[in-house]
Amino acid sequence: MLSLLNPYQERQVVNCKRANFGKNIGKAINEKLINTLAVMKYVAFVLLLVLSLAVAFPALASVCRNWDGHQLCIVDIKRSAKNYWEYRAAVSIDGVKRPIEVYNCRSRVKVLQDGTALPFEHNDPGELICSFFKKYN
């Protein structure tokens, strides 16, 4: 085919076609990359949603009983590793929280924060704690 263009013009046309071909490939690559990133964003969102629902948070409930006409709640309790019959517990009676006391279920005494040991009284919170866990024998 006879060309009406001189060699310089032909080189410009070829270079222009090559440049446009490169731009089209670049556009296709950019579009594919954008689509891949969008899919990854949705996958990350779904994964984050699933993981956030899979985590079990600790319950904030307390054990409450009606005890001799009063509402007695065990707010926080920890069992001694060394003396399994001792419990460190914070209780609330009728909604009034008492400080942490050590309840010794073997000798049936409670140790106050100042170190004073007092025997369980009638309907004492220590009776509820010891009867609830029954691990002191």
LODRENMAR-654622 format. One line per field, with one value per atom (N, C-alpha, C, O): residue number from 1; atom name; x negated, y, z negated. Coordinates in Angstrom, 3 decimals, always signed. Atoms other than C-alpha are relative to their C-alpha. Example, Ala and Ser with C-alpha at 12.3 -4.5 7.8 and 13.67 -1.06 7.14 Angstrom:
<marses>
k	c(1 1 1 1 2 2 2 2)
a	c(N CA C O N CA C O)
xx	c(-0.890 -12.300 -0.900 -1.936 +0.820 -13.670 +0.770 +0.261)
yy	c(-1.190 -4.500 +1.200 +1.181 -1.190 -1.060 +1.090 +2.198)
zz	c(+0.000 -7.800 +0.000 -0.665 +0.060 -7.140 -0.730 -0.899)
</marses>
This chain:
<marses>
k	c(1 1 1 1 2 2 2 2 3 3 3 3 4 4 4 4 5 5 5 5 6 6 6 6 7 7 7 7 8 8 8 8 9 9 9 9 10 10 10 10 11 11 11 11 12 12 12 12 13 13 13 13 14 14 14 14 15 15 15 15 16 16 16 16 17 17 17 17 18 18 18 18 19 19 19 19 20 20 20 20 21 21 21 21 22 22 22 22 23 23 23 23 24 24 24 24 25 25 25 25 26 26 26 26 27 27 27 27 28 28 28 28 29 29 29 29 30 30 30 30 31 31 31 31 32 32 32 32 33 33 33 33 34 34 34 34 35 35 35 35 36 36 36 36 37 37 37 37 38 38 38 38 39 39 39 39 40 40 40 40 41 41 41 41 42 42 42 42 43 43 43 43 44 44 44 44 45 45 45 45 46 46 46 46 47 47 47 47 48 48 48 48 49 49 49 49 50 50 50 50 51 51 51 51 52 52 52 52 53 53 53 53 54 54 54 54 55 55 55 55 56 56 56 56 57 57 57 57 58 58 58 58 59 59 59 59 60 60 60 60 61 61 61 61 62 62 62 62 63 63 63 63 64 64 64 64 65 65 65 65 66 66 66 66 67 67 67 67 68 68 68 68 69 69 69 69 70 70 70 70 71 71 71 71 72 72 72 72 73 73 73 73 74 74 74 74 75 75 75 75 76 76 76 76 77 77 77 77 78 78 78 78 79 79 79 79 80 80 80 80 81 81 81 81 82 82 82 82 83 83 83 83 84 84 84 84 85 85 85 85 86 86 86 86 87 87 87 87 88 88 88 88 89 89 89 89 90 90 90 90 91 91 91 91 92 92 92 92 93 93 93 93 94 94 94 94 95 95 95 95 96 96 96 96 97 97 97 97 98 98 98 98 99 99 99 99 100 100 100 100 101 101 101 101 102 102 102 102 103 103 103 103 104 104 104 104 105 105 105 105 106 106 106 106 107 107 107 107 108 108 108 108 109 109 109 109 110 110 110 110 111 111 111 111 112 112 112 112 113 113 113 113 114 114 114 114 115 115 115 115 116 116 116 116 117 117 117 117 118 118 118 118 119 119 119 119 120 120 120 120 121 121 121 121 122 122 122 122 123 123 123 123 124 124 124 124 125 125 125 125 126 126 126 126 127 127 127 127 128 128 128 128 129 129 129 129 130 130 130 130 131 131 131 131 132 132 132 132 133 133 133 133 134 134 134 134 135 135 135 135 136 136 136 136 137 137 137 137)
a	c(N CA C O N CA C O N CA C O N CA C O N CA C O N CA C O N CA C O N CA C O N CA C O N CA C O N CA C O N CA C O N CA C O N CA C O N CA C O N CA C O N CA C O N CA C O N CA C O N CA C O N CA C O N CA C O N CA C O N CA C O N CA C O N CA C O N CA C O N CA C O N CA C O N CA C O N CA C O N CA C O N CA C O N CA C O N CA C O N CA C O N CA C O N CA C O N CA C O N CA C O N CA C O N CA C O N CA C O N CA C O N CA C O N CA C O N CA C O N CA C O N CA C O N CA C O N CA C O N CA C O N CA C O N CA C O N CA C O N CA C O N CA C O N CA C O N CA C O N CA C O N CA C O N CA C O N CA C O N CA C O N CA C O N CA C O N CA C O N CA C O N CA C O N CA C O N CA C O N CA C O N CA C O N CA C O N CA C O N CA C O N CA C O N CA C O N CA C O N CA C O N CA C O N CA C O N CA C O N CA C O N CA C O N CA C O N CA C O N CA C O N CA C O N CA C O N CA C O N CA C O N CA C O N CA C O N CA C O N CA C O N CA C O N CA C O N CA C O N CA C O N CA C O N CA C O N CA C O N CA C O N CA C O N CA C O N CA C O N CA C O N CA C O N CA C O N CA C O N CA C O N CA C O N CA C O N CA C O N CA C O N CA C O N CA C O N CA C O N CA C O N CA C O N CA C O N CA C O N CA C O N CA C O N CA C O N CA C O N CA C O N CA C O N CA C O N CA C O N CA C O N CA C O N CA C O N CA C O N CA C O N CA C O)
xx	c(-0.852 +0.000 -0.891 -1.879 +0.761 -1.260 +0.391 +1.571 -0.274 -1.575 -0.183 -1.111 +0.093 -0.972 -0.798 -0.992 +0.742 -2.973 -1.483 -1.901 +1.447 -6.685 -0.438 +0.360 +0.436 -8.757 +0.096 +0.408 -0.088 -8.835 +1.431 +1.657 -1.396 -5.024 +0.491 +1.309 -0.375 -4.674 -0.470 +0.255 +0.503 -6.898 +0.865 +1.108 -0.860 -4.704 +1.325 +1.814 -1.263 -1.540 -0.194 +0.625 +0.275 -3.106 -0.220 +0.311 +0.245 -4.348 +1.292 +1.503 -1.282 -0.907 +0.879 +1.529 -0.781 +0.778 -0.544 +0.212 +0.609 -1.723 +0.350 +0.636 -0.315 -1.087 +1.448 +1.730 -1.412 +2.693 +0.223 +1.024 -0.117 +2.325 -0.476 +0.149 +0.507 +0.248 +0.976 +1.149 -0.986 +2.851 +1.197 +1.721 -1.136 +5.611 -0.355 +0.462 +0.428 +3.613 -0.079 +0.350 +0.079 +2.908 +1.381 +1.579 -1.372 +6.630 +0.585 +1.230 -0.528 +7.516 -0.624 +0.065 +0.676 +4.913 +0.522 +0.780 -0.518 +6.110 +1.418 +1.736 -1.364 +9.746 +0.018 +0.780 +0.064 +8.855 -0.511 -0.009 +0.545 +6.803 +1.050 +1.168 -1.055 +9.654 +1.084 +1.564 -1.006 +12.136 -0.508 +0.235 +0.584 +9.765 -0.028 +0.295 +0.033 +9.321 +1.398 +1.569 -1.375 +13.089 +0.466 +1.109 -0.375 +13.609 -0.720 -0.121 +0.766 +10.836 +0.571 +0.577 -0.600 +12.482 +1.265 +1.477 -1.211 +15.789 -0.332 +0.304 +0.411 +14.066 -0.534 -0.217 +0.532 +12.198 +1.129 +1.098 -1.134 +15.448 +0.789 +1.134 -0.749 +17.271 -0.803 -0.245 +0.857 +14.310 -0.034 +0.042 -0.015 +14.178 +1.342 +1.382 -1.327 +17.927 +0.148 +0.662 -0.101 +17.734 -0.864 -0.429 +0.886 +14.769 +0.518 +0.353 -0.520 +16.424 +1.190 +1.417 -1.135 +19.503 -0.435 +0.304 +0.473 +17.416 -0.637 -0.800 +0.654 +15.764 +1.067 +2.067 -0.934 +17.546 -0.515 -1.581 +0.379 +17.389 +0.477 +1.483 -0.415 +17.574 +1.355 +1.693 -1.321 +20.989 -0.151 -1.041 +0.046 +21.648 +1.115 +1.546 -1.087 +24.306 -0.566 -1.707 +0.392 +24.160 +1.047 +2.204 -0.890 +25.665 +0.791 +0.198 -0.847 +28.593 +0.991 +1.513 -0.965 +30.793 +0.797 +0.296 -0.787 +33.595 -0.361 -0.135 +0.546 +32.135 +0.547 +0.128 -0.590 +34.192 +0.622 +0.430 -0.684 +36.234 -0.885 -0.415 +0.916 +33.178 -0.496 -0.561 +0.591 +31.746 -1.514 -2.127 +1.436 +28.206 -0.618 -0.243 +0.648 +25.989 -1.496 -2.134 +1.454 +22.491 -0.501 -0.328 +0.442 +20.928 -1.280 -1.396 +1.284 +17.396 -0.479 -0.402 +0.469 +15.950 -1.213 -1.263 +1.201 +12.550 -0.306 -0.284 +0.342 +11.618 -1.501 -2.263 +1.422 +8.268 -0.593 -0.005 +0.668 +5.841 -0.656 -0.705 +0.691 +3.993 +0.987 +0.839 -1.018 +6.997 +1.331 +2.017 -1.175 +9.867 +1.297 +2.324 -1.209 +12.358 +0.170 +1.125 -0.086 +11.700 +0.414 -0.053 -0.485 +13.478 -0.161 +0.209 +0.029 +12.736 +1.201 +1.301 -1.232 +16.072 +0.423 +0.237 -0.669 +17.735 +1.490 +1.917 -1.442 +21.438 +0.741 +0.207 -0.867 +24.275 +1.293 +1.861 -1.244 +27.254 +0.976 +0.731 -1.016 +30.352 -0.619 -0.236 +0.609 +28.176 -1.158 -1.787 +1.117 +25.591 -1.214 -1.217 +1.183 +22.166 -0.881 -1.164 +0.915 +19.946 -1.411 -1.576 +1.373 +16.134 -0.327 +0.400 +0.417 +14.300 -0.364 -1.097 +0.276 +14.194 -0.414 -0.017 +0.415 +12.561 +0.922 +1.020 -0.921 +15.081 -0.678 -0.979 +0.614 +13.552 +1.127 +1.724 -1.127 +16.085 -0.328 +0.586 +0.369 +14.128 +0.209 +0.823 -0.156 +13.977 +1.186 +1.447 -1.223 +17.115 -0.241 +0.517 +0.284 +15.524 -0.205 -0.542 +0.319 +15.212 -1.081 -1.061 +1.110 +12.074 +0.236 +0.281 -0.234 +12.694 -1.302 -2.362 +1.190 +10.283 -1.043 -2.234 +0.971 +8.695 -0.626 -1.444 +0.584 +7.863 +0.804 +0.410 -0.838 +10.608 +0.761 +1.400 -0.726 +12.025 +1.269 +1.214 -1.302 +15.727 +0.710 +0.680 -0.755 +17.828 +1.243 +1.770 -1.224 +20.751 +1.154 +1.302 -1.210 +23.925 +1.166 +1.013 -1.193 +27.443 +0.333 +0.413 -0.299 +28.269 -1.108 -0.824 +1.163 +24.769 -0.240 +0.069 +0.322 +23.663 -0.955 -0.926 +0.908 +20.958 +0.740 +0.273 -0.797 +23.645 +0.460 +0.436 -0.428 +24.949 -1.172 -1.045 +1.172 +21.464 -0.424 -0.684 +0.441 +20.531 +1.023 +0.645 -1.007 +23.844 +0.106 +0.488 -0.103 +23.719 -1.101 -0.855 +1.132 +20.285 -0.351 -0.947 +0.150 +20.106 -1.296 -1.255 +1.292 +16.391 -0.897 -2.119 +0.806 +15.266 -0.193 -0.910 +0.161 +15.498 -1.265 -1.567)
yy	c(-1.173 +0.000 +1.227 +1.323 -1.215 +3.356 +0.987 +1.286 -0.913 +5.753 +1.427 +1.742 -1.412 +9.445 +0.767 +1.977 -0.635 +10.124 -0.224 -1.261 +0.183 +10.676 -0.882 -1.094 +0.922 +8.356 +0.589 -0.129 -0.624 +10.854 -0.041 -0.351 +0.009 +11.122 -1.421 -1.629 +1.382 +7.347 -0.444 -1.120 +0.343 +6.965 +0.639 +0.030 -0.653 +9.499 -0.740 -0.879 +0.732 +7.557 -1.311 -1.679 +1.266 +4.271 +0.246 -0.488 -0.321 +5.862 +0.393 +0.041 -0.413 +7.400 -1.221 -1.300 +1.218 +3.996 -0.796 -1.324 +0.706 +2.418 +0.683 +0.020 -0.738 +5.165 -0.229 -0.436 +0.241 +4.730 -1.430 -1.680 +1.390 +0.972 -0.143 -0.852 +0.026 +1.463 +0.640 +0.163 -0.656 +3.843 -0.908 -0.984 +0.910 +1.338 -1.137 -1.529 +1.053 -1.382 +0.576 -0.063 -0.652 +1.052 +0.211 -0.002 -0.178 +1.864 -1.330 -1.398 +1.311 -1.831 -0.479 -1.024 +0.410 -2.515 +0.817 +0.264 -0.855 +0.468 -0.399 -0.458 +0.406 -0.611 -1.332 -1.505 +1.289 -4.171 +0.163 -0.479 -0.258 -2.891 +0.654 +0.301 -0.669 -0.634 -1.003 -0.977 +1.011 -3.532 -0.969 -1.354 +0.902 -5.794 +0.658 +0.018 -0.716 -3.152 +0.140 +0.047 -0.112 -2.676 -1.329 -1.354 +1.325 -6.425 -0.264 -0.773 +0.205 -6.551 +0.829 +0.386 -0.855 -3.675 -0.638 -0.621 +0.667 -5.534 -1.262 -1.537 +1.211 -8.767 +0.377 -0.287 -0.442 -6.892 +0.456 +0.177 -0.452 -5.296 -1.185 -1.204 +1.178 -8.643 -0.782 -1.251 +0.709 -10.279 +0.719 +0.073 -0.778 -7.469 -0.138 -0.249 +0.166 -7.767 -1.372 -1.482 +1.359 -11.531 -0.147 -0.738 +0.108 -11.255 +0.795 +0.368 -0.787 -8.534 -0.688 -0.523 +0.724 -10.705 -1.310 -1.872 +1.276 -13.783 +0.148 -0.839 -0.220 -12.194 -0.010 +0.701 +0.068 -13.075 +0.883 +0.626 -0.904 -10.279 -0.558 -1.266 +0.536 -11.064 +0.567 +1.717 -0.421 -10.899 +0.933 +0.758 -0.964 -8.032 -0.266 +0.642 +0.346 -9.868 -0.430 -0.882 +0.457 -10.606 -0.996 -0.965 +1.008 -13.488 +0.641 +1.129 -0.621 -12.222 -1.023 -1.862 +0.873 -14.027 +0.833 +1.806 -0.575 -13.013 -0.781 -1.989 +0.647 -13.768 +0.715 +1.831 -0.539 -13.140 +1.383 +2.292 -1.261 -10.346 +1.071 +2.188 -0.955 -8.616 -0.580 -1.795 +0.460 -8.755 -0.003 +1.048 +0.174 -10.099 -0.379 -1.390 +0.242 -9.908 -0.178 +0.585 +0.187 -11.282 +0.771 +0.333 -0.875 -8.491 -0.528 -0.588 +0.495 -9.901 -1.070 -0.900 +1.075 -13.154 -0.664 -0.876 +0.704 -14.850 -1.074 -0.823 +1.109 -18.221 -0.043 +0.156 +0.082 -18.603 -1.247 -2.327 +1.150 -20.842 -0.873 -2.095 +0.745 -21.828 -0.684 -1.868 +0.532 -22.308 +0.011 +1.032 +0.046 -23.478 +0.277 +0.507 -0.266 -22.949 +1.487 +1.868 -1.452 -19.163 +0.717 +0.406 -0.810 -16.680 +1.474 +1.902 -1.454 -12.977 +0.506 +0.292 -0.390 -11.412 +1.406 +1.846 -1.277 -8.045 -0.263 -0.737 +0.243 -8.253 +1.325 +2.306 -1.157 -5.771 -0.504 -1.511 +0.333 -5.892 +1.139 +2.282 -0.990 -4.091 +1.137 +2.295 -0.986 -2.291 +0.763 +1.557 -0.690 -1.042 -0.929 -1.989 +0.844 -2.401 +0.073 +1.150 +0.090 -3.588 -0.251 -0.776 +0.231 -3.699 -1.497 -2.334 +1.392 -6.899 -0.598 -0.001 +0.736 -9.421 -1.413 -1.926 +1.380 -12.842 -0.890 -0.743 +0.918 -15.576 -1.368 -1.982 +1.302 -18.716 -0.986 -0.960 +0.921 -21.484 -1.199 -1.879 +1.122 -24.079 +0.351 -0.413 -0.391 -22.173 +0.937 +1.375 -0.814 -20.112 +1.372 +1.819 -1.372 -16.705 +0.863 +0.372 -0.948 -13.589 +0.930 +1.342 -0.872 -11.462 +1.330 +1.402 -1.338 -7.741 +0.561 -0.046 -0.594 -5.428 +0.407 +0.439 -0.391 -4.320 -1.215 -1.055 +1.216 -7.980 -0.616 -1.656 +0.527 -8.527 -1.227 -1.183 +1.224 -12.074 -0.064 -0.028 +0.068 -12.299 -1.279 -1.638 +1.195 -15.467 +0.401 +1.503 -0.255 -15.737 +0.224 -0.498 -0.250 -14.266 -0.724 -1.319 +0.587 -15.518 +0.767 +1.995 -0.572 -14.883 +0.944 +1.982 -0.758 -13.529 -0.300 -1.398 +0.281 -13.150 -1.188 -1.870 +1.142 -15.735 -1.324 -2.253 +1.222 -18.372 -0.237 -1.367 +0.136 -17.679 -0.409 -1.309 +0.310 -17.744 -1.451 -2.168 +1.373 -20.994 -1.028 -2.101 +0.963 -22.679 -0.022 -1.037 -0.090 -21.510 -0.800 -1.425 +0.652 -22.961 -1.359 -2.176 +1.304 -25.903 -0.723 -1.890 +0.611 -26.581 +0.017 -0.065 -0.202 -26.259 -1.270 -1.229 +1.246 -29.884 -0.715 -1.779)
zz	c(+0.000 +0.000 +0.000 -0.727 -0.170 +1.006 -1.071 -1.257 +1.091 -1.849 +0.449 +1.193 -0.327 -1.521 -1.050 -0.935 +1.076 -4.677 +0.195 +0.710 -0.063 -4.824 -1.162 -2.075 +1.047 -7.048 -1.404 -2.353 +1.315 -9.908 -0.522 -1.691 +0.379 -9.932 -0.305 -1.201 +0.253 -9.727 -1.393 -2.124 +1.336 -12.808 -1.085 -2.126 +0.994 -14.640 -0.174 -1.295 +0.058 -13.781 -0.751 -1.592 +0.683 -14.905 -1.481 -2.315 +1.406 -18.132 -0.706 -1.866 +0.583 -18.717 -0.268 -1.311 +0.191 -18.226 -1.180 -1.995 +1.134 -20.616 -1.327 -2.325 +1.227 -23.160 -0.411 -1.591 +0.317 -22.931 -0.461 -1.362 +0.420 -23.196 -1.441 -2.230 +1.371 -26.359 -0.969 -2.090 +0.861 -27.757 -0.239 -1.350 +0.159 -27.099 -0.950 -1.783 +0.918 -28.845 -1.414 -2.374 +1.309 -31.691 -0.599 -1.795 +0.491 -31.947 -0.466 -1.513 +0.368 -32.002 -1.306 -2.167 +1.235 -34.684 -1.180 -2.250 +1.074 -36.751 -0.391 -1.579 +0.315 -36.476 -0.750 -1.701 +0.677 -37.469 -1.426 -2.349 +1.330 -40.402 -0.901 -2.074 +0.768 -41.534 -0.392 -1.525 +0.320 -41.324 -1.067 -1.969 +0.987 -43.267 -1.369 -2.370 +1.282 -45.974 -0.598 -1.813 +0.494 -46.215 -0.590 -1.639 +0.518 -46.654 -1.307 -2.254 +1.235 -49.260 -1.143 -2.291 +1.022 -51.117 -0.571 -1.783 +0.463 -51.291 -0.795 -1.813 +0.723 -52.356 -1.383 -2.370 +1.291 -55.107 -0.914 -2.113 +0.803 -56.288 -0.552 -1.733 +0.441 -56.436 -1.030 -2.022 +0.946 -58.188 -1.346 -2.391 +1.236 -60.756 -0.715 -1.941 +0.594 -61.323 -0.647 -1.761 +0.543 -61.829 -1.246 -2.235 +1.158 -64.196 -1.195 -2.338 +1.115 -66.258 -0.652 -1.851 +0.573 -66.719 -0.644 -1.453 +0.535 -67.555 -1.375 -2.093 +1.290 -70.593 -1.093 -1.001 +1.120 -73.828 -1.128 -1.688 +1.071 -76.351 -1.330 -1.380 +1.298 -80.054 -0.432 -0.150 +0.472 -81.631 -1.188 -2.021 +1.090 -83.979 -1.007 -1.717 +0.908 -85.952 -1.350 -1.448 +1.324 -89.649 -0.491 -0.073 +0.555 -91.587 -1.139 -2.101 +1.032 -93.665 -0.547 +0.187 +0.680 -96.188 -1.001 -1.566 +1.092 -98.480 -1.251 -1.316 +1.191 -101.906 -1.224 -1.532 +1.220 -105.040 +0.226 -0.580 -0.279 -103.449 +0.622 +0.840 -0.620 -101.916 +1.324 +1.509 -1.245 -98.442 -0.168 -0.359 +0.197 -98.736 +1.339 +1.933 -1.293 -95.625 -0.199 -0.924 -0.025 -95.150 +1.217 +2.354 -1.084 -93.097 +0.624 +1.848 -0.492 -92.818 -0.966 -2.183 +0.864 -94.099 +0.635 +1.846 -0.438 -93.875 -1.031 -2.236 +0.892 -95.311 -0.201 +0.746 +0.312 -97.038 +0.651 +0.593 -0.617 -95.154 -1.069 -0.937 +1.048 -98.325 -0.937 -1.239 +0.913 -100.632 +0.733 +0.772 -0.862 -98.457 -0.741 -0.103 +0.792 -101.303 -0.309 -0.986 +0.230 -101.356 +1.276 +2.372 -1.120 -99.134 -0.350 -1.443 +0.127 -98.680 +0.789 +1.997 -0.674 -97.910 -0.390 -1.524 +0.238 -97.569 +0.178 +1.231 -0.050 -98.339 -0.146 -0.664 +0.224 -98.244 -0.624 -0.199 +0.684 -100.555 +0.251 -0.133 -0.395 -99.261 +0.809 +0.646 -0.892 -96.696 -0.606 +0.094 +0.654 -99.227 +0.036 -0.590 -0.165 -98.284 -1.241 -1.765 +1.139 -101.116 +0.520 +1.620 -0.461 -100.918 +0.077 -0.459 -0.166 -100.009 -1.362 -2.150 +1.230 -102.848 +0.380 +1.426 -0.219 -103.108 -0.822 -2.040 +0.656 -103.908 -0.083 +0.941 +0.229 -105.443 -0.294 -1.370 +0.127 -104.904 -0.882 -1.347 +0.861 -106.885 -1.473 -2.218 +1.411 -110.185 -0.211 -1.332 +0.044 -109.341 -0.618 -1.480 +0.433 -109.942 +1.234 +2.311 -1.057 -107.836 -0.525 -1.684 +0.365 -107.847 +0.699 +1.927 -0.542 -107.406 +0.565 +0.411 -0.614 -105.572 -1.032 -0.723 +1.032 -108.855 -0.686 -1.591 +0.561 -109.677 -1.121 -1.649 +1.075 -112.252 +0.495 +1.546 -0.343 -112.174 -0.832 -2.061 +0.664 -113.011 +0.416 +1.593 -0.391 -113.139 +0.793 +0.639 -0.754 -110.738 -0.961 -1.947 +0.774 -112.184 +0.668 +1.735 -0.597 -111.558 +1.280 +1.256 -1.318 -107.851 +0.477 +1.076 -0.454 -107.177 +1.492 +1.953 -1.409 -103.527 +0.152 +1.176 -0.056 -104.321 +0.094 +0.751 -0.090 -104.790 +1.434 +1.921 -1.398 -101.290 +0.876 +1.707 -0.825 -99.770 -0.206 +0.760 +0.292 -101.510 +0.464 +0.934 -0.445 -100.724 +1.521 +2.104 -1.448 -97.122 +0.675 +1.707 -0.647 -96.351 -0.605 +0.096 +0.667 -98.836 +0.366 +0.756 -0.297 -98.288 -1.239 -1.117 +1.209 -101.895 -0.808 -1.808 +0.773 -103.111 +0.392 -0.151)
</marses>
